[in-house]
Amino acid sequence: MRSSDQNLVVLTIYIIGVSYVFNRMVESIDDQVKFEFKKGIVDEQLKENNLDDKIGISFKLKSSYPIDDLKDLSISIENKSENIAVYVDWDNSSLVVEHSKQSRRVIRKSPDLTRDLAVPQSPSLIAPKKTLSETVTAEDVLQRDQVAGTYSAKKPLININGLQKKLYNDFMNRRKELDFSLQLVLRISEVRLGLAPGRDFPPISIINCPFTVRKLPWTYALPWNKKK
């Protein structure tokens, strides 16, 4: 065999080996997704309801998550006013998943969640110039530990691996995004009125907090891209 032929064989084997190692490396990288809170839409709703100078809503999210890793949402609600009490009505709030048209009951988590989930949740009061930070999830995400008697989030908030085949393939190939929203029910009252016995519950404002979920390219999982 001529030297040039030998070099070609060696080069071919090298390329095949590199390609194999590269493909295995790509396959070993966890699929990453990004959850994006559409804050601008929420701010616009607050403005339309004359609440933009009274209430601020934000969520704490990582830059990326492994698929089926996000099990709850960390929300902060700020009461910017001087004399308005804001009540968060958890029991009438819901999590709406667009692709399934499913509306799910929202549960406000606590460090030691032992109560019967069927029991109504008390509204949370946000006093003037204060901020409420809570972690919420959907009721169907929680499972009870039979030994400890506590509930914890065991299922993903958005079950990507459980999507119908076509939608799953479109999502994984980055042809489609997923949408869901937290329908947050707020009740506004003057501080001096509050929720005294016999008094009507304050009127509600429903704030739609939308999110988009998108599949990130595999290159995002590389160490030098993770912080982008």
Helices and strands as residue ranges (DSSP letters): H 3-28, E 32-37, H 39-48, E 55-60, E 65-66, E 73-79, E 84-88, G 90-92, E 94-97, E 102-108, E 124-126, E 131-138, G 139-141, E 142-144, E 151-153, G 160-162, H 165-172, E 178-190, E 204-215, G 218-221
